[in-house]
């Protein structure tokens, strides 16, 4: 991996670790957004959530039914468990599971005969997610440490892959799409919330609208997203914007299917 990519991944990891620590200490919520610039704050600092990200995008009934720290750690730009149309008995994987909100919601939807996996590279987030799962009494969940570019599961393991505003943070999105395709069963599907840019915006213009860790600069365009999924083998691709998060940048729902043959 190139040095710049390694540095970006470490920046993301440290930022989300800081978020997990803040939530675990009961210090409130944090989410995607520009990192504060301060000469007196050498440690990465999470930022406050706004209306475009976080738990406000979930129905009140769902938020109220979960541990408060799972809700407080919500960092996403949508509600992928709703768009994925999860069914009883399915196996679902959440890429970049954070504090576990989407894993816990998925576990309820797939029921005791199904299973929900959460994958995260940050020790602090995994610890927070495990604590939240224990508090919620969830028994059909499993959290894995690893990166979304190298998913630590065998091929044809899960029926559904979800993710909530995480793929845009990856430094190697083709690898994410390839790995997602690999772990899905034939006929499996993705239901992802992510940030997507208008095709007219250059990478430089995306960077002007927000930093990489803030979910903006790393976003693919609509065409780039579709092309990446097609290259990995996905069909039935649908990318639907849901709400703007910056000029020319949108939260979007992405659906696609792994062919059965």
One Martini backbone bead per residue (centre of mass of N, CA, C, O) as a GRO file, in nm:
protein
  261
    1UNK     BB    1   0.096   0.036   0.022
    2UNK     BB    2   0.084   0.345   0.006
    3UNK     BB    3   0.179   0.592   0.210
    4UNK     BB    4  -0.073   0.771   0.183
    5UNK     BB    5  -0.279   0.545   0.238
    6UNK     BB    6  -0.174   0.470   0.516
    7UNK     BB    7  -0.220   0.749   0.642
    8UNK     BB    8  -0.525   0.762   0.594
    9UNK     BB    9  -0.606   0.512   0.755
   10UNK     BB   10  -0.486   0.613   1.025
   11UNK     BB   11  -0.660   0.863   1.046
   12UNK     BB   12  -0.927   0.718   1.057
   13UNK     BB   13  -0.870   0.537   1.301
   14UNK     BB   14  -0.812   0.766   1.508
   15UNK     BB   15  -1.081   0.916   1.481
   16UNK     BB   16  -1.266   0.669   1.564
   17UNK     BB   17  -1.137   0.617   1.833
   18UNK     BB   18  -1.213   0.891   1.955
   19UNK     BB   19  -1.515   0.846   1.932
   20UNK     BB   20  -1.539   0.595   2.111
   21UNK     BB   21  -1.427   0.722   2.368
   22UNK     BB   22  -1.634   0.945   2.395
   23UNK     BB   23  -1.883   0.762   2.417
   24UNK     BB   24  -1.787   0.575   2.652
   25UNK     BB   25  -1.769   0.844   2.843
   26UNK     BB   26  -2.034   1.019   2.784
   27UNK     BB   27  -1.968   1.281   2.564
   28UNK     BB   28  -2.147   1.192   2.324
   29UNK     BB   29  -2.131   1.283   1.988
   30UNK     BB   30  -2.021   1.172   1.655
   31UNK     BB   31  -1.883   1.258   1.318
   32UNK     BB   32  -1.882   1.350   1.026
   33UNK     BB   33  -1.615   1.579   0.945
   34UNK     BB   34  -1.423   1.826   1.009
   35UNK     BB   35  -1.124   1.867   1.151
   36UNK     BB   36  -0.999   2.029   1.391
   37UNK     BB   37  -0.788   2.315   1.417
   38UNK     BB   38  -0.512   2.268   1.654
   39UNK     BB   39  -0.226   2.334   1.847
   40UNK     BB   40  -0.359   2.210   2.134
   41UNK     BB   41  -0.464   1.939   1.956
   42UNK     BB   42  -0.297   1.646   1.886
   43UNK     BB   43  -0.548   1.494   1.894
   44UNK     BB   44  -0.801   1.344   1.766
   45UNK     BB   45  -1.122   1.497   1.680
   46UNK     BB   46  -1.434   1.485   1.719
   47UNK     BB   47  -1.755   1.570   1.591
   48UNK     BB   48  -2.048   1.705   1.555
   49UNK     BB   49  -2.352   1.637   1.475
   50UNK     BB   50  -2.574   1.645   1.201
   51UNK     BB   51  -2.853   1.621   0.988
   52UNK     BB   52  -2.680   1.431   0.771
   53UNK     BB   53  -2.604   1.261   1.031
   54UNK     BB   54  -2.680   0.985   1.205
   55UNK     BB   55  -2.947   0.914   1.425
   56UNK     BB   56  -3.162   1.105   1.280
   57UNK     BB   57  -3.203   0.876   1.037
   58UNK     BB   58  -3.374   0.736   1.250
   59UNK     BB   59  -3.617   0.612   1.397
   60UNK     BB   60  -3.726   0.659   1.708
   61UNK     BB   61  -3.796   0.364   1.780
   62UNK     BB   62  -3.511   0.256   1.722
   63UNK     BB   63  -3.346   0.432   1.913
   64UNK     BB   64  -3.511   0.358   2.183
   65UNK     BB   65  -3.428   0.031   2.155
   66UNK     BB   66  -3.135   0.119   2.219
   67UNK     BB   67  -2.844   0.175   2.317
   68UNK     BB   68  -2.717   0.484   2.369
   69UNK     BB   69  -2.419   0.421   2.255
   70UNK     BB   70  -2.510   0.326   1.977
   71UNK     BB   71  -2.641   0.592   1.894
   72UNK     BB   72  -2.401   0.790   1.955
   73UNK     BB   73  -2.209   0.620   1.733
   74UNK     BB   74  -2.347   0.728   1.494
   75UNK     BB   75  -2.192   0.789   1.148
   76UNK     BB   76  -2.396   0.807   0.928
   77UNK     BB   77  -2.605   0.867   0.605
   78UNK     BB   78  -2.815   0.638   0.707
   79UNK     BB   79  -3.039   0.325   0.665
   80UNK     BB   80  -2.952   0.016   0.561
   81UNK     BB   81  -3.159  -0.179   0.702
   82UNK     BB   82  -3.400  -0.073   0.530
   83UNK     BB   83  -3.291  -0.104   0.225
   84UNK     BB   84  -3.216  -0.426   0.241
   85UNK     BB   85  -3.448  -0.611   0.323
   86UNK     BB   86  -3.452  -0.797   0.563
   87UNK     BB   87  -3.457  -1.149   0.651
   88UNK     BB   88  -3.533  -1.425   0.779
   89UNK     BB   89  -3.221  -1.604   0.824
   90UNK     BB   90  -3.011  -1.410   0.752
   91UNK     BB   91  -2.688  -1.304   0.641
   92UNK     BB   92  -2.506  -1.023   0.776
   93UNK     BB   93  -2.287  -0.748   0.669
   94UNK     BB   94  -2.099  -0.486   0.831
   95UNK     BB   95  -1.923  -0.222   0.704
   96UNK     BB   96  -1.821  -0.048   0.947
   97UNK     BB   97  -1.975  -0.087   1.251
   98UNK     BB   98  -1.875   0.035   1.500
   99UNK     BB   99  -2.112   0.059   1.762
  100UNK     BB  100  -2.364  -0.137   1.622
  101UNK     BB  101  -2.644  -0.038   1.515
  102UNK     BB  102  -2.678  -0.213   1.246
  103UNK     BB  103  -2.637  -0.490   1.375
  104UNK     BB  104  -2.873  -0.482   1.577
  105UNK     BB  105  -3.095  -0.434   1.367
  106UNK     BB  106  -3.032  -0.683   1.195
  107UNK     BB  107  -3.071  -0.903   1.410
  108UNK     BB  108  -3.375  -0.853   1.436
  109UNK     BB  109  -3.458  -0.908   1.137
  110UNK     BB  110  -3.328  -1.211   1.117
  111UNK     BB  111  -3.310  -1.343   1.376
  112UNK     BB  112  -3.227  -1.645   1.532
  113UNK     BB  113  -3.161  -1.780   1.233
  114UNK     BB  114  -2.970  -1.553   1.210
  115UNK     BB  115  -2.694  -1.317   1.115
  116UNK     BB  116  -2.463  -1.062   1.251
  117UNK     BB  117  -2.201  -0.883   1.113
  118UNK     BB  118  -1.906  -0.703   1.225
  119UNK     BB  119  -1.674  -0.465   1.071
  120UNK     BB  120  -1.356  -0.355   1.217
  121UNK     BB  121  -1.037  -0.168   1.278
  122UNK     BB  122  -1.130  -0.065   1.571
  123UNK     BB  123  -1.091  -0.138   1.892
  124UNK     BB  124  -1.280   0.072   2.027
  125UNK     BB  125  -1.532  -0.001   1.861
  126UNK     BB  126  -1.548  -0.301   1.932
  127UNK     BB  127  -1.585  -0.262   2.235
  128UNK     BB  128  -1.845  -0.097   2.213
  129UNK     BB  129  -2.013  -0.306   2.055
  130UNK     BB  130  -2.001  -0.535   2.263
  131UNK     BB  131  -2.139  -0.377   2.489
  132UNK     BB  132  -2.402  -0.321   2.332
  133UNK     BB  133  -2.481  -0.617   2.278
  134UNK     BB  134  -2.501  -0.700   2.574
  135UNK     BB  135  -2.717  -0.491   2.655
  136UNK     BB  136  -2.924  -0.599   2.422
  137UNK     BB  137  -2.909  -0.923   2.405
  138UNK     BB  138  -2.733  -1.019   2.164
  139UNK     BB  139  -2.675  -1.353   2.003
  140UNK     BB  140  -2.661  -1.296   1.662
  141UNK     BB  141  -2.355  -1.185   1.695
  142UNK     BB  142  -2.045  -1.064   1.519
  143UNK     BB  143  -1.717  -0.939   1.573
  144UNK     BB  144  -1.468  -0.805   1.348
  145UNK     BB  145  -1.130  -0.777   1.270
  146UNK     BB  146  -1.077  -0.536   1.003
  147UNK     BB  147  -1.090  -0.481   0.663
  148UNK     BB  148  -1.277  -0.395   0.373
  149UNK     BB  149  -1.032  -0.502   0.176
  150UNK     BB  150  -1.013  -0.773   0.393
  151UNK     BB  151  -1.229  -0.999   0.453
  152UNK     BB  152  -1.272  -1.228   0.740
  153UNK     BB  153  -1.417  -1.427   0.512
  154UNK     BB  154  -1.553  -1.646   0.336
  155UNK     BB  155  -1.686  -1.750   0.072
  156UNK     BB  156  -2.020  -1.749   0.063
  157UNK     BB  157  -2.141  -1.633   0.361
  158UNK     BB  158  -2.344  -1.400   0.268
  159UNK     BB  159  -2.651  -1.234   0.175
  160UNK     BB  160  -2.569  -0.947   0.309
  161UNK     BB  161  -2.450  -0.611   0.245
  162UNK     BB  162  -2.361  -0.345   0.456
  163UNK     BB  163  -2.340   0.025   0.478
  164UNK     BB  164  -2.237   0.347   0.656
  165UNK     BB  165  -2.037   0.570   0.545
  166UNK     BB  166  -1.744   0.397   0.451
  167UNK     BB  167  -1.642   0.351   0.160
  168UNK     BB  168  -1.541   0.650   0.124
  169UNK     BB  169  -1.284   0.586   0.325
  170UNK     BB  170  -1.144   0.425   0.128
  171UNK     BB  171  -0.825   0.355  -0.042
  172UNK     BB  172  -0.971   0.075  -0.188
  173UNK     BB  173  -1.250   0.026  -0.358
  174UNK     BB  174  -1.210  -0.219  -0.546
  175UNK     BB  175  -1.156  -0.413  -0.307
  176UNK     BB  176  -1.430  -0.385  -0.174
  177UNK     BB  177  -1.601  -0.492  -0.411
  178UNK     BB  178  -1.457  -0.766  -0.440
  179UNK     BB  179  -1.504  -0.867  -0.146
  180UNK     BB  180  -1.808  -0.846  -0.143
  181UNK     BB  181  -1.857  -1.044  -0.372
  182UNK     BB  182  -1.714  -1.292  -0.243
  183UNK     BB  183  -1.897  -1.320   0.032
  184UNK     BB  184  -2.126  -1.360  -0.140
  185UNK     BB  185  -2.385  -1.513  -0.239
  186UNK     BB  186  -2.559  -1.632  -0.474
  187UNK     BB  187  -2.791  -1.364  -0.493
  188UNK     BB  188  -2.675  -1.157  -0.344
  189UNK     BB  189  -2.664  -0.837  -0.156
  190UNK     BB  190  -2.677  -0.481  -0.151
  191UNK     BB  191  -2.716  -0.215   0.122
  192UNK     BB  192  -2.611   0.114   0.078
  193UNK     BB  193  -2.467   0.388   0.246
  194UNK     BB  194  -2.348   0.692   0.079
  195UNK     BB  195  -2.117   0.902  -0.070
  196UNK     BB  196  -2.198   1.106  -0.362
  197UNK     BB  197  -2.095   1.246  -0.664
  198UNK     BB  198  -2.102   1.440  -0.902
  199UNK     BB  199  -1.977   1.411  -1.223
  200UNK     BB  200  -1.870   1.722  -1.234
  201UNK     BB  201  -1.675   1.650  -1.006
  202UNK     BB  202  -1.377   1.677  -0.896
  203UNK     BB  203  -1.153   1.575  -0.668
  204UNK     BB  204  -1.083   1.869  -0.589
  205UNK     BB  205  -1.378   1.961  -0.534
  206UNK     BB  206  -1.433   1.758  -0.311
  207UNK     BB  207  -1.206   1.858  -0.122
  208UNK     BB  208  -1.332   2.147  -0.082
  209UNK     BB  209  -1.595   2.018   0.084
  210UNK     BB  210  -1.390   1.812   0.229
  211UNK     BB  211  -1.250   1.575   0.397
  212UNK     BB  212  -1.172   1.251   0.409
  213UNK     BB  213  -1.279   1.179   0.697
  214UNK     BB  214  -1.552   1.356   0.627
  215UNK     BB  215  -1.673   1.188   0.359
  216UNK     BB  216  -1.590   1.354   0.087
  217UNK     BB  217  -1.311   1.328  -0.073
  218UNK     BB  218  -1.363   0.997  -0.111
  219UNK     BB  219  -1.581   1.023  -0.312
  220UNK     BB  220  -1.769   0.902  -0.551
  221UNK     BB  221  -1.913   0.895  -0.833
  222UNK     BB  222  -2.171   0.770  -0.996
  223UNK     BB  223  -2.002   0.639  -1.222
  224UNK     BB  224  -1.777   0.516  -1.048
  225UNK     BB  225  -1.957   0.333  -0.881
  226UNK     BB  226  -2.078   0.165  -1.108
  227UNK     BB  227  -1.813   0.071  -1.236
  228UNK     BB  228  -1.702  -0.076  -0.983
  229UNK     BB  229  -1.932  -0.284  -0.956
  230UNK     BB  230  -1.913  -0.405  -1.240
  231UNK     BB  231  -1.614  -0.502  -1.218
  232UNK     BB  232  -1.692  -0.708  -0.977
  233UNK     BB  233  -2.004  -0.829  -1.095
  234UNK     BB  234  -2.240  -0.657  -1.070
  235UNK     BB  235  -2.597  -0.622  -1.066
  236UNK     BB  236  -2.863  -0.421  -1.044
  237UNK     BB  237  -2.786  -0.119  -1.035
  238UNK     BB  238  -2.863   0.127  -0.770
  239UNK     BB  239  -2.856   0.497  -0.749
  240UNK     BB  240  -2.997   0.691  -0.475
  241UNK     BB  241  -3.063   0.990  -0.380
  242UNK     BB  242  -3.161   1.156  -0.062
  243UNK     BB  243  -2.938   1.381   0.038
  244UNK     BB  244  -2.771   1.657   0.101
  245UNK     BB  245  -2.417   1.749   0.220
  246UNK     BB  246  -2.326   1.913  -0.035
  247UNK     BB  247  -2.208   2.057  -0.304
  248UNK     BB  248  -2.265   1.781  -0.510
  249UNK     BB  249  -2.341   1.609  -0.247
  250UNK     BB  250  -2.455   1.271  -0.152
  251UNK     BB  251  -2.678   1.082  -0.017
  252UNK     BB  252  -2.694   0.723  -0.079
  253UNK     BB  253  -2.849   0.446  -0.236
  254UNK     BB  254  -2.707   0.114  -0.274
  255UNK     BB  255  -2.780  -0.135  -0.521
  256UNK     BB  256  -2.700  -0.495  -0.554
  257UNK     BB  257  -2.606  -0.801  -0.740
  258UNK     BB  258  -2.523  -1.137  -0.730
  259UNK     BB  259  -2.504  -1.362  -0.938
  260UNK     BB  260  -2.593  -1.705  -0.969
  261UNK     BB  261  -2.387  -1.741  -1.256
   0.00000   0.00000   0.00000
